[in-house]
Amino acid sequence: MEVRCFLASLYGSRDSGVCTNVWRMRHLFVAIFFSIVCSLCDYSVQGSPNFP
């Protein structure tokens, strides 16, 4: 089972349209994921005693 259909099944729907919509939104999830990672990296760098 592909990830997008697995996520759709978690919401109680195995409709292919839902699977496609989740798959199309993958770039949004990736963007959010990287924005969180970058913000955490910036916080850790600024909080480091070695950072001037």
HELIX and SHEET records of a PDB file:
HELIX    1   1 VAL A    3  LEU A   10  1                                   8    
HELIX    2   2 SER A   16  ARG A   24  1                                   9    
HELIX    3   3 ARG A   26  GLN A   46  1                                  21    
END                                                                             
